[in-house]
Amino acid sequence: MGFIASNLSNIYLPRAGKRGRQSSYDRTGGNDDRIYIKPGDTAAIADIKSPGLITHIWMTLQSDAPVPEANILRKVLLEFYWENQLIPSVQAPVGDFFGMGHGQSRNFVSAPLQMSPEDGKGFNCWFPMPFKERALLTVKNECDSRLILYYYVDYEEYGSNQTAKYPLGDDFLHFHALWNRQCPTQGIPDTSCGSRREWLFGGENIGGADNYVILEAEGRGHYVGCNLNIHNLNESARWDWPGEGDDMIFIDGEPWPPRLHGTGTEDYVNMAWCPRQEYNAPYHGLILGGADNWKGKITYYRYHIQDPVMFEKSIRVTIEHGHANHRSDDWSSTAYWYQTLPHKPFPDMLPVEKRLPLDEEKLLWMD
């Protein structure tokens, strides 16, 4: 029998392959079911050298310091490699990869990603990750203290590299994920437009060249969504909604306006009227709603599971930071997509000090 994606309606059908797991269990038979990663070290949490499909990843982690180290979810990096490629197909801080930025965790449920109690510290990923020769998953500790990590990597193993015995066939796409940050986005002063209303709602953006970039990829594949994190850096006490940015997705080098042109930040994440109410649905949600007047930190997600965005040669997923890119806020995102290998090399990961969330009171660094 060929490959069948498992769900509640077909769970009774026979499946090819064997269930496998690589985890942090105590090899001595004791109860120290975790690994320890020294500062600066990288640990392989899974190295599977036969055809397979990763179906679920769970992990939780903490600092081993007497006083827990802050912002470890931005200091610990995940990198996943497929088919003996020398460059990773997944590159993201651990918290951002599992669905939420700002170096925070919070209980939420979506279809592909979940953070579970206590306080969102149980991380789960359900994106399927197929491979035909090898899957190598690594965790790099860029904290100042030793890292304690518990994990499961659950997968189906198919055992043979022969196409006839490999249920996924040859024409599958590999999973990718990439984190990005721009802090601050390059806007204009709120005093430069004659009125605050004009700064918030006026002006034109023809072309989308200065939009925030969620994803830029080359090859054949499909984009399956992102989480978006905004830290409102405006000091005004007046109406201060940081959205109002249209999403613009450019496929295969098409000119502006692209075939996928949206109407606003909250519209892209399938909400309405400048929301602050926290909400979790399978494919869209608002994990962190911000403070009064949309101050502070906000996290949205939109996953294109039922409506993936296909591309044959390239894709550029962008969104305005405020209407006509007027706002200068702290934006970060993790994009998820499937594509052919090899992929376009990723930009160098930002150093730790440029990945850290801004202090709510001090705003520690601004270029």
MARTORLO-910474 format. One record per residue (C-alpha): x, y, z. Coordinates in steps of 0.05 Angstrom, whole numbers. Layout:
# residues N
        X        Y        Z
        X        Y        Z
...
//
This chain:
# residues 367
        X        Y        Z
        0        0        0
       25       70      -17
       32      128       30
      -31      149       67
      -30      210      113
      -60      188      179
     -122      222      205
     -184      203      245
     -223      183      183
     -172      131      160
     -134      110      222
     -160       38      213
     -123       28      147
      -56      -10      147
        7       33      142
       75       19      112
      138       24      153
      154       22      227
      145       73      282
      211      101      307
      232      150      361
      296      185      382
      291      216      451
      331      241      511
      316      180      555
      368      159      606
      411      106      572
      432       78      640
      360       60      657
      356      115      709
      312      176      711
      359      230      684
      318      232      620
      350      293      589
      413      318      556
      459      374      576
      487      422      525
      545      467      545
      547      540      523
      570      544      451
      559      469      438
      513      437      387
      477      371      400
      445      324      349
      377      304      376
      361      259      317
      404      228      263
      362      181      221
      399      148      163
      343      112      126
      281      135       89
      227      163      134
      178      216      155
      183      256      219
      111      262      244
      119      297      312
      171      334      353
      163      350      427
      213      385      472
      221      426      534
      283      461      560
      311      505      614
      375      538      638
      418      500      687
      440      565      722
      421      577      796
      383      638      772
      347      619      707
      377      655      648
      330      702      611
      310      697      538
      336      627      526
      281      616      474
      317      665      430
      387      641      448
      377      567      431
      377      552      356
      346      495      317
      378      472      252
      351      413      212
      386      382      152
      357      336       99
      391      286       52
      463      301       73
      457      374       51
      511      418       81
      465      477       95
      404      472      140
      332      474      115
      307      497      183
      341      555      219
      304      588      277
      307      603      351
      271      549      388
      212      590      415
      199      623      347
      202      556      311
      148      527      357
      101      585      342
      115      645      387
      167      701      387
      190      753      437
      229      700      474
      164      678      508
      122      616      515
       47      615      524
       -6      561      521
      -37      559      452
      -64      507      403
      -59      508      327
      -60      449      279
       15      446      263
       45      478      326
       26      479      399
       54      504      465
       25      464      523
       23      471      599
       57      488      643
       58      560      617
       69      538      546
      135      504      561
      116      439      527
      132      450      453
      100      409      398
      108      408      322
       63      367      277
       90      390      209
      108      326      170
      181      324      149
      197      272       96
      267      249       76
      296      193       34
      368      186       57
      379      223      122
      349      271      173
      396      308      221
      364      352      274
      410      396      317
      403      443      376
      455      497      389
      462      529      457
      482      602      452
      464      616      524
      514      636      578
      493      575      619
      487      500      608
      422      478      575
      377      422      600
      337      392      543
      283      338      541
      258      315      473
      221      264      430
      229      260      354
      175      212      329
      179      185      258
      159      130      209
      218       90      182
      210       57      114
      275       17      115
      293       15       41
      319       67       -7
      286       32      -66
      228       72      -95
      184       10      -98
      189        3      -23
      188       77       -6
      116       99        1
      130      173       -9
      157      163      -79
      206      212     -111
      165      275     -121
      158      299      -50
      180      367      -23
      224      379       38
      202      418       99
      235      486      111
      230      540      164
      266      606      171
      266      661      223
      274      735      205
      276      800      244
      278      874      227
      286      920      286
      264      972      274
      228      970      208
      245     1032      167
      185     1078      172
      176     1153      175
      164     1199      236
       92     1206      257
      101     1282      251
      120     1280      177
       51     1272      145
       14     1334      169
      -33     1294      215
      -31     1230      254
      -90     1203      214
      -51     1214      150
        9     1178      180
      -35     1119      201
      -79     1113      139
      -53     1158       83
       -1     1153       29
       11     1101      -25
       55     1040      -32
       64     1021     -105
      110      962     -114
      119      938      -43
      195      944      -45
      202      966       28
      153      915       58
      175      870      114
      198      804       83
      170      740      114
      200      693       63
      243      696        0
      256      628      -32
      275      598      -99
      256      531     -127
      189      494     -133
      145      487      -73
       90      517      -31
       88      566       27
       48      540       86
       47      600      133
       81      639      188
       78      668      257
       85      744      261
      111      781      322
      106      857      330
      133      899      386
      100      968      383
      155     1019      392
      114     1082      384
      112     1127      445
       48     1164      428
      -12     1159      475
      -58     1171      415
      -92     1115      375
      -34     1069      360
      -54     1007      321
       11      979      292
      -23      939      237
      -57      967      175
       -5      933      130
      -26      897       67
        3      828       54
       34      820      -16
       57      752      -40
       98      753     -105
      100      687     -142
      151      668     -195
      176      739     -204
      109      770     -221
      104      847     -220
       63      889     -172
        5      882     -159
       15      808     -145
      -43      759     -153
      -44      753      -77
      -52      823      -50
      -87      832       17
     -121      887       55
      -89      892      124
      -49      857      178
     -108      831      217
     -142      811      152
      -83      768      131
      -87      730      198
     -163      723      187
     -186      770      242
     -221      837      242
     -222      908      269
     -154      914      303
     -163      855      350
     -134      848      420
     -174      787      443
     -130      726      446
     -156      669      404
     -130      601      379
     -158      565      318
     -127      509      277
      -99      555      223
     -100      626      251
      -95      659      318
      -74      715      364
      -29      686      419
       -9      752      450
      -56      811      442
      -13      869      468
      -30      919      522
      -80      976      519
      -76     1016      454
      -37      957      423
       25      975      462
       79      924      476
       85      856      444
       37      820      397
       39      750      364
       -5      726      307
       -3      663      265
      -32      643      198
      -20      573      171
      -38      557       99
      -52      483      110
     -117      482       71
      -94      535       22
      -18      528        9
       12      580      -37
       46      544      -95
      106      569     -133
      145      540     -191
      208      584     -190
      207      632     -132
      165      665      -78
      170      730      -39
      121      735       19
      117      807       46
       73      852       88
       72      927      100
       94      951      169
       37     1000      178
        1     1028      118
       51     1047       63
      107     1023      110
      101     1085      154
      115     1050      220
      181     1035      254
      169      976      300
      204      911      319
      181      856      271
      201      783      271
      172      721      239
      182      648      225
      161      624      156
      145      551      140
      145      521       70
      160      458       29
      205      459      -31
      255      422      -75
      328      414      -55
      377      447      -55
      347      512      -31
      374      583      -35
      424      592       22
      396      627       83
      423      693      109
      471      687      168
      434      681      234
      435      745      274
      483      744      333
      451      733      401
      451      806      421
      410      823      358
      361      767      371
      341      786      441
      272      817      452
      273      890      470
      264      909      542
      195      938      551
      221      997      591
      291     1009      567
      290      989      493
      361      964      499
      385      971      427
      362     1009      366
      403     1021      303
//
